[in-house]
């Protein structure tokens, strides 16, 4: 199959030669012009969502049928690889583009208004997430309650302190392989939605919809409910002397404690939802603060453990553990592969959340640069913090205590500092859970929003702002170094919150209502099993998609490329975890498979019924590698 050479330039009205631009960059440029305020669904013919419309229409800016994309210097065919967006509306009236000192920009972009009403109701056009915000999203969800609450399962199954540390390290590295794989996919397809978008673009809409079906209705609200319940439990511990003394989960015999716990959980969920509905910056800055709080807490625990081990003293009558001085760190290590499998599963669960940033990638200011940086900063930091905290627990508490305690941080604080230390550690765990709840609410709202834009959910969930209000954000004009803001503009910056209510409010409220339902009636063991089967099934398919793209789309622009062994290792780990879940709980696995399968007829009626006819008439399968003259070229 012969191919013509790639395109080389775009020509402006002044006939200046441009440097080559890949399709995603052009898509981003197209989406940045304020002249296009149409929502994705309104611009799509016959109700077809934008990403599917682009694959069927001739509105691609590089298409030969588009006058804006046709120049005398560019051949009609090219061998470039392309990605498409669920939010970008390619239309000829978005061009021409002009060159400025800052790069490509729309000719009609306002340059002199101190107060601008933004680019319309589209989150991807309002890029506000920075490297630090992305870092706090991943760290915020990975470091929840696990490392503070219960490393007992790893310690029990590994059999020795040294083996436990090895499991924590291996689990962290394996989670890192998944995160690195997602970094490559995110760089190639820098859109909101995470695995939903990747599965849709690689394997077809049905896979993206099934991920949405499971994540929106079970995985995301279920995990948020678990975090909220743990938050409520530790708040109760902090302010209840009776509960503070309980080293194990709070007794379920007291109806009043149960409902106080649930009430506090619902209050935290409401507060987090209000934060995220009010402003993206407010939510991300809250996450940034809580991220530093978590690292400070883990560092404090680590330093406390080291000091106690060195001095052999505490503020109570408790005598620190001495076994680590006299007994081999690997004495008693389990030789049963099944025990190691359980320990590894628990470790990977503690590291889960590394895909968080991919759900909001379309809102990054520089996604292709920042996503790999975020992942390769967050993962080693979290691994190192987990190892330090676990080591500190081992230096102070006996193996028996660690293996039997479900609230290890509170136990650690009580033994070293007394009741006040237990209360402080309980509050620390509560704050960590609140940060995790904020991170999961932020990303879950974007997942629902992306599903609404894509047509997997009703279009109302793909809207921005208050229902019925102007969705455009209130922005203040940025200034160059040589153009200082006036006093009036500085005053406006002090008064106006730039992106107030420019958030997916409907999506956030919907996710909050589902989470509240799970808080009230959810069965957490069932949710954990569901996550183990469905969650890692989609992890496996998504990372497998990276390998598929490497084969089918060798020319797809990838700002970041991971080693090919990385996705292969992660796929093997995912299959291992899935097989363990199937053999350990076969009945619950059948229920999970049944729920996932129930999404197929829903997809057929809801999605296929709306736009499948158009694609069948075109006779095309929607794939990257079967577009723009690739077939039969």
C-alpha positions in Angstrom: 0.0 0.0 0.0 1.7 3.2 -1.2 1.5 6.4 0.7 2.2 9.9 -0.3 4.7 11.9 1.8 3.3 13.7 4.9 1.9 17.2 4.8 4.5 19.9 5.5 2.7 23.2 6.1 -0.4 25.3 6.4 -0.5 28.6 4.6 -2.0 31.7 6.2 -3.5 34.5 4.3 -0.1 36.2 4.2 1.4 33.1 2.5 3.8 32.5 5.3 5.1 28.9 5.7 4.2 27.1 8.9 6.0 24.4 10.7 4.4 20.9 10.6 1.5 20.5 13.0 0.2 17.1 14.1 -3.6 16.5 14.0 -4.1 16.7 17.8 -2.3 20.1 17.9 -4.5 21.4 15.1 -7.6 20.0 17.0 -6.5 21.9 20.1 -6.0 25.0 18.1 -9.4 24.6 16.5 -11.0 24.2 20.0 -9.3 27.3 21.3 -11.0 29.9 19.2 -13.9 31.8 20.9 -15.8 32.1 17.6 -17.0 28.5 18.1 -19.2 28.3 21.1 -21.3 25.4 19.9 -21.5 22.4 22.1 -20.3 19.1 20.7 -23.7 17.6 20.4 -25.3 20.5 18.8 -22.8 20.5 15.9 -23.0 16.8 15.3 -25.3 15.8 12.5 -28.2 13.5 13.4 -27.2 13.5 17.0 -23.9 11.8 16.4 -21.3 12.8 18.9 -18.3 14.8 17.7 -15.7 12.1 17.9 -17.8 9.7 15.8 -18.9 12.5 13.5 -15.3 13.4 12.6 -14.6 9.8 11.5 -17.6 10.0 9.1 -17.5 13.5 7.8 -15.2 15.6 5.7 -14.8 18.4 8.3 -11.3 17.3 9.3 -9.0 20.4 9.0 -6.5 18.3 7.0 -9.1 16.6 4.8 -8.8 17.2 1.0 -12.5 18.1 1.0 -12.0 21.0 3.4 -11.0 24.2 1.7 -9.3 25.5 4.8 -7.0 22.5 4.9 -6.2 22.4 1.2 -3.0 24.3 0.1 -0.9 24.1 -3.0 2.1 23.0 -0.8 0.4 20.1 0.8 -0.4 16.8 -1.0 -4.0 15.4 -0.8 -2.9 12.2 1.0 -0.5 11.8 3.9 0.7 9.0 6.1 0.2 10.7 9.4 -1.6 9.1 12.3 -4.6 10.9 13.8 -6.5 11.1 17.0 -10.0 12.7 17.5 -11.8 14.4 20.3 -15.1 14.1 21.9 -15.2 17.8 22.3 -13.4 19.3 19.3 -15.6 20.6 16.5 -13.7 20.7 13.2 -15.2 23.1 10.8 -13.8 25.2 8.0 -14.8 28.5 9.6 -12.3 27.9 12.4 -9.5 28.7 10.0 -7.3 30.5 8.9 -4.8 30.7 11.7 -2.1 33.3 12.2 1.3 33.2 13.8 2.0 35.3 16.9 4.9 35.5 19.3 3.1 32.9 21.5 2.5 30.5 18.6 -0.6 29.8 16.6 -3.8 31.6 17.6 -7.1 32.5 16.0 -7.3 35.6 14.0 -10.5 36.6 15.8 -9.1 36.1 19.4 -9.8 39.1 21.5 -6.6 40.8 22.4 -7.6 44.0 24.3 -10.5 43.1 26.5 -9.6 43.1 30.2 -12.6 41.0 31.0 -13.5 38.1 28.6 -16.3 35.7 28.7 -14.3 32.7 27.6 -14.7 30.1 24.9 -18.1 28.6 25.6 -19.3 25.6 27.5 -16.5 23.2 27.0 -14.0 22.2 29.7 -11.3 21.2 27.2 -11.2 24.9 26.0 -10.7 26.1 29.5 -7.3 24.6 30.3 -6.5 25.4 33.9 -4.8 22.2 35.4 -1.1 22.5 36.1 1.6 20.0 36.8 1.1 20.4 40.6 -2.6 19.9 40.3 -2.1 16.7 38.3 0.4 15.5 40.9 -2.1 16.2 43.7 -4.9 14.3 41.9 -2.8 11.1 41.7 -1.2 11.3 45.1 -4.6 12.4 46.6 -6.3 9.2 45.5 -3.5 6.7 46.0 -2.7 7.9 49.5 -6.2 7.5 51.1 -6.6 5.5 54.2 -4.8 2.2 53.3 -1.3 3.0 54.4 -2.6 4.6 57.6 -5.2 1.9 58.4 -4.4 -1.6 57.4 -1.2 -3.1 56.0 -2.3 -6.2 58.0 -3.2 -8.3 55.0 0.3 -7.9 53.5 2.0 -8.6 56.8 -0.1 -11.6 57.5 0.3 -13.3 54.1 4.0 -12.4 53.5 4.9 -13.9 56.8 7.9 -11.6 57.7 8.8 -7.9 57.9 11.3 -8.2 55.1 8.9 -10.0 52.8 6.3 -7.4 53.5 8.6 -4.6 52.4 9.4 -6.6 49.3 5.7 -6.9 48.5 5.1 -3.1 49.0 8.0 -2.4 46.6 7.0 -4.9 43.9 3.3 -3.8 44.1 4.4 -0.2 43.7 6.6 -1.0 40.7 3.9 -3.0 39.0 1.4 -0.2 39.5 4.0 2.1 38.0 4.1 0.0 34.8 0.3 0.6 34.4 0.7 4.3 35.1 3.6 4.6 32.5 1.4 2.8 29.9 -1.4 5.3 30.6 1.1 8.1 30.2 1.8 7.0 26.6 -1.9 6.7 25.8 -2.6 10.1 27.3 0.1 11.7 25.3 -1.2 10.2 22.1 -4.9 10.9 22.9 -4.9 13.9 25.3 -8.6 14.1 26.0 -10.8 13.9 29.0 -12.3 10.6 29.9 -9.3 8.3 30.5 -9.9 4.7 29.6 -13.4 5.5 28.3 -11.8 7.4 25.4 -8.9 5.0 24.8 -11.1 2.0 24.6 -13.6 3.7 22.3 -10.9 4.9 20.0 -9.0 1.6 19.9 -11.5 -1.2 20.2 -14.8 0.5 19.4 -17.7 2.3 21.1 -19.1 -0.7 22.8 -15.9 -1.1 24.9 -15.8 2.5 25.9 -19.5 2.4 26.8 -19.1 -0.8 28.9 -16.3 1.0 30.8 -18.6 3.9 31.4 -21.4 1.6 32.4 -19.3 0.0 35.1 -17.4 3.0 36.2 -20.2 5.6 36.4 -22.7 3.4 38.1 -20.5 1.2 40.3 -16.8 1.7 40.4 -16.4 5.4 40.9 -19.3 6.1 43.3 -18.7 2.8 45.1 -15.0 3.6 45.8 -16.0 7.2 46.8 -18.5 5.7 49.2 -15.9 3.5 50.8 -13.6 6.5 51.2 -16.4 8.6 52.7 -17.4 5.9 55.2 -13.7 5.5 56.3 -13.5 9.3 56.7 -16.6 9.3 58.9 -15.3 6.4 61.0 -12.0 8.2 61.8 -13.8 11.5 62.6 -15.9 9.5 65.1 -12.8 8.0 66.5 -11.1 11.3 66.9 -13.9 12.8 69.0 -15.2 9.8 70.8 -13.1 8.5 73.7 -14.8 5.1 73.5 -14.3 4.7 69.8 -10.7 6.0 70.0 -9.8 3.1 72.2 -11.2 0.5 69.7 -8.3 -0.8 67.7 -10.5 -2.7 65.3 -13.5 -1.4 63.2 -16.2 0.4 65.1 -18.8 -2.0 66.5 -21.8 -2.4 64.3 -24.1 -3.2 67.2 -24.7 0.5 67.9 -27.2 1.9 65.5 -26.4 5.4 66.6 -22.7 5.1 65.8 -23.6 3.6 62.4 -25.8 6.6 61.4 -23.5 9.2 62.9 -20.8 7.7 60.7 -23.0 7.8 57.7 -24.1 11.3 58.4 -20.6 12.6 58.7 -19.8 10.7 55.4 -22.7 12.4 53.6 -21.6 15.8 55.0 -18.1 15.3 53.7 -19.5 14.2 50.3 -21.7 17.3 50.2 -18.8 19.6 51.0 -16.5 18.0 48.4 -19.2 18.3 45.7 -19.8 21.9 46.5 -16.0 22.6 46.2 -15.9 20.9 42.8 -19.0 22.6 41.6 -17.9 26.0 42.6 -14.5 26.2 40.9 -12.0 23.9 39.3 -9.2 26.0 40.8 -10.7 25.8 44.2 -10.9 22.0 44.0 -7.4 21.6 42.6 -5.8 24.0 45.1 -7.6 22.1 47.9 -6.1 18.9 46.6 -2.6 20.6 46.4 -2.8 21.5 50.1 -4.0 18.1 51.2 -1.3 16.4 49.1 1.4 18.3 51.1 -0.5 17.5 54.3 -0.4 13.7 53.4 3.4 13.7 52.7 4.0 15.7 55.9 1.9 13.1 57.9 3.8 10.2 56.4 7.2 11.9 57.0 6.2 12.6 60.6 5.3 8.9 61.1 8.6 7.8 59.5 10.7 10.2 61.7 8.8 9.2 64.8 9.4 5.5 64.2 13.1 6.1 63.5 13.5 8.3 66.7 11.7 5.7 68.8 13.8 2.9 67.4 17.0 4.8 68.0 16.2 5.9 71.6 13.9 3.0 72.6 11.6 5.5 74.3 8.0 6.7 74.0 5.8 9.2 75.9 3.9 6.3 77.4 4.8 3.2 79.3 4.8 1.2 76.1 8.0 -0.7 75.2 8.8 -0.5 71.5 9.3 -3.7 69.5 12.7 -5.3 69.8 12.3 -8.2 67.4 13.8 -6.4 64.5 17.1 -6.3 66.4 17.3 -9.9 67.3 15.4 -11.8 64.6 16.1 -12.0 60.9 13.8 -9.7 58.9 12.9 -12.6 56.6 12.3 -15.3 59.3 9.0 -16.9 58.8 8.5 -15.8 55.2 5.7 -17.6 53.5 6.5 -20.2 50.9 2.9 -20.5 49.8 2.3 -18.9 46.3 -1.3 -18.3 47.2 -0.4 -16.2 50.2 2.0 -14.1 48.1 -0.8 -13.6 45.6 -3.1 -12.3 48.3 -0.4 -10.0 49.6 0.4 -8.6 46.2 -3.3 -8.1 45.5 -3.6 -6.1 48.7 -0.5 -4.0 47.8 -1.8 -3.2 44.3 -5.1 -2.2 45.9 -3.2 0.2 48.1 -1.5 1.8 45.1 -4.7 2.1 43.0 -5.6 5.6 41.7 -2.6 6.0 39.3 -5.0 6.5 36.4 -6.7 9.5 38.0 -5.0 12.2 36.0 -6.0 10.7 32.6 -9.6 11.5 33.3 -8.9 15.2 33.2 -6.1 15.3 30.7 -8.1 17.6 28.3 -8.0 20.4 30.9 -4.2 20.3 31.3 -2.4 23.4 30.1 0.4 21.2 28.7 -0.8 17.6 28.8 1.8 15.9 26.6 4.6 17.4 28.8 3.0 17.3 32.2 1.4 13.8 32.2 4.6 11.8 32.1 6.2 14.2 34.6 3.3 13.8 37.0 3.3 10.0 36.8 7.0 9.6 37.1 7.1 12.0 40.1 4.0 10.7 41.9 4.8 7.0 41.7 8.3 7.0 43.2 7.2 9.5 45.9 4.3 7.3 46.9 6.4 4.1 46.9 9.1 5.7 49.0 6.5 7.1 51.4 4.8 3.8 51.8 8.0 2.0 52.5 9.1 4.5 55.1 5.7 4.4 56.9 5.6 0.6 56.9 9.2 0.5 58.2 8.3 2.8 61.0 5.3 0.6 62.0 7.7 -2.4 62.1 10.3 -0.6 64.2 7.7 0.3 66.9 5.0 -2.4 66.8 5.3 -6.1 66.9 4.3 -8.2 63.8 1.4 -9.6 65.8 0.0 -6.1 66.5 0.4 -5.0 62.9 -1.3 -8.2 61.6 -4.3 -7.8 63.9 -4.9 -4.1 63.7 -7.2 -2.5 61.2 -6.3 1.0 62.4 -2.5 0.8 62.5 -1.9 4.6 62.5 -4.2 5.1 65.5 -2.5 2.2 67.3 0.9 3.7 66.5 -0.1 7.1 67.8 -1.6 5.6 71.0 1.4 3.5 71.8 3.9 6.3 71.2 2.1 9.4 72.4 -1.0 8.2 74.3 -4.6 9.2 73.7 -3.7 12.6 72.3 -1.5 10.9 69.7 -4.3 8.5 68.8 -6.6 11.4 68.3 -4.1 13.3 66.2 -3.4 10.3 64.0 -7.2 9.7 63.6 -7.6 13.3 62.4 -4.7 12.8 60.0 -6.3 9.8 58.5 -9.6 11.7 58.2 -7.8 14.5 56.4 -6.1 12.0 54.0 -9.5 10.4 53.3 -11.0 13.9 52.6 -8.3 14.5 50.1 -8.9 11.2 48.4 -12.6 11.9 48.3 -12.0 15.3 46.7 -9.7 13.7 44.1 -12.2 11.0 43.2 -15.1 13.5 43.0 -13.1 15.7 40.7 -12.2 12.9 38.3 -15.5 11.1 38.5 -17.3 14.3 37.5 -15.1 14.5 34.4 -15.8 10.9 33.5 -19.5 11.5 33.6 -19.0 14.7 31.7 -17.0 13.0 28.9 -19.6 10.3 28.7 -22.3 12.9 28.2 -20.2 14.6 25.5 -19.6 11.3 23.8 -23.3 10.3 23.8 -22.9 7.4 26.2 -25.1 9.3 28.8 -27.8 11.9 28.2 -26.4 15.1 26.8 -27.3 17.1 29.9 -24.4 15.4 31.7 -22.0 16.8 29.1 -22.9 20.4 29.9 -20.9 23.0 31.9 -22.2 25.4 34.4 -25.5 25.9 36.1 -28.4 24.5 34.1 -30.0 27.2 31.9 -27.1 29.7 32.6 -24.4 31.1 30.3 -21.8 28.3 30.3 -18.9 30.6 29.5 -16.3 31.2 32.1 -15.4 34.7 33.3 -11.8 35.2 32.5 -9.3 38.0 33.1 -6.9 38.9 30.3 -3.4 37.6 30.6 -0.6 40.1 30.3 2.9 39.9 28.8 5.9 41.1 30.6 6.0 44.4 28.7 2.2 45.0 29.2 1.5 45.4 32.9 -2.1 45.3 34.1 -3.8 48.5 35.0 -5.2 49.3 38.5 -8.7 48.5 37.3 -7.6 45.1 36.0 -5.7 44.3 39.2 -8.8 45.2 41.2 -10.8 42.8 39.0 -8.4 40.0 39.7 -8.8 40.5 43.4 -12.6 40.4 43.2 -13.5 38.0 40.5 -13.0 34.2 40.7 -12.2 33.4 37.1 -13.8 30.0 36.7 -16.6 30.2 39.2 -19.3 27.6 38.3 -17.5 26.8 35.1 -17.6 23.1 36.1 -19.6 20.0 35.0 -22.1 20.7 37.8 -24.8 18.3 36.5 -22.2 15.5 36.2 -20.8 16.2 39.7 -24.2 16.2 41.3 -25.2 12.9 39.5 -22.0 11.2 40.8 -22.7 12.6 44.3 -26.2 11.2 44.3 -25.0 7.7 43.3 -22.2 7.9 46.0 -24.7 8.9 48.6 -26.9 5.9 47.7 -23.9 3.6 48.1 -23.1 5.2 51.5 -26.6 4.4 52.7 -27.1 0.9 51.3 -23.8 -0.3 49.7 -22.2 -3.6 50.4 -18.5 -2.9 50.5 -17.1 -6.5 50.2 -19.2 -6.9 47.0 -17.9 -3.5 45.7 -14.3 -4.6 46.3 -14.9 -7.9 44.5 -16.6 -6.0 41.6 -13.6 -3.7 41.4 -11.1 -6.5 41.4 -12.8 -8.2 38.4 -14.3 -5.3 36.4 -11.6 -2.7 37.2 -8.7 -4.9 36.3 -10.5 -6.2 33.2 -10.6 -2.7 31.9 -7.1 -1.9 33.0 -6.0 -5.0 31.0 -7.9 -4.0 27.9 -6.7 -0.4 28.0 -3.0 -1.3 28.4 -3.5 -4.0 25.7 -4.8 -1.2 23.5 -1.4 0.5 23.8 0.2 -2.6 22.3 -2.5 -2.7 19.6 -1.8 1.0 18.7 2.0 0.3 18.5 1.2 -2.3 15.8 -1.6 -0.7 14.0 -0.5 2.9 14.3 3.3 3.0 14.2 3.2 6.6 12.9 0.9 8.0 15.6 2.6 10.9 17.3 3.6 9.8 20.8 5.2 12.6 22.8 6.1 10.0 25.4 6.9 6.3 24.7 7.4 3.8 27.4 9.4 0.5 27.0 7.3 -2.1 25.2 8.0 -4.5 28.1 6.1 -2.1 30.4 2.6 -2.8 29.1 3.4 -6.5 28.6 4.3 -6.8 32.3 1.2 -5.0 33.4 -1.1 -7.1 31.2 0.4 -10.3 32.7 -0.1 -8.9 36.2 -3.8 -8.0 35.4 -4.5 -11.5 34.1 -2.9 -12.9 37.3 -5.2 -10.8 39.5 -8.3 -11.6 37.4 -7.6 -15.3 37.6 -7.2 -15.1 41.4 -10.5 -13.2 41.7 -12.3 -15.8 39.5 -11.1 -18.8 41.6 -11.5 -17.1 44.9 -15.0 -15.8 44.4 -16.6 -17.6 41.4 -20.2 -16.7 42.2 -19.5 -13.0 42.7 -17.4 -13.0 39.5 -20.4 -14.4 37.6 -22.6 -11.5 39.0 -19.9 -9.0 37.9 -19.8 -10.5 34.4 -23.6 -10.4 34.2 -23.6 -6.7 35.1 -21.0 -5.9 32.5 -22.9 -8.0 29.9 -26.1 -6.2 30.8 -24.5 -3.0 29.4 -24.4 -4.5 25.9 -28.1 -4.2 25.1 -28.2 -0.8 26.8 -25.4 0.3 24.4 -27.2 -1.2 21.4 -30.4 0.7 22.2 -28.9 4.0 23.5 -25.8 4.5 21.4 -26.0 2.2 18.4 -29.6 3.1 17.9 -28.7 6.8 17.6 -25.8 6.7 15.2 -25.2 3.1 14.1 -27.3 3.6 11.0 -25.1 6.3 9.7 -22.0 4.2 10.1 -23.5 1.2 8.5 -24.5 3.3 5.5 -20.9 4.5 5.3 -19.7 0.9 5.5 -16.8 1.9 7.8 -15.6 0.6 11.1 -14.4 3.4 13.3 -10.7 2.9 13.9 -7.6 5.1 13.8 -6.0 2.9 11.2 -9.0 2.8 8.8 -9.3 6.6 8.2 -8.2 9.2 5.7 -7.6 7.0 2.8 -5.7 4.3 4.7 -7.8 1.6 3.2 -7.3 1.0 -0.5 -4.8 3.9 -0.7 
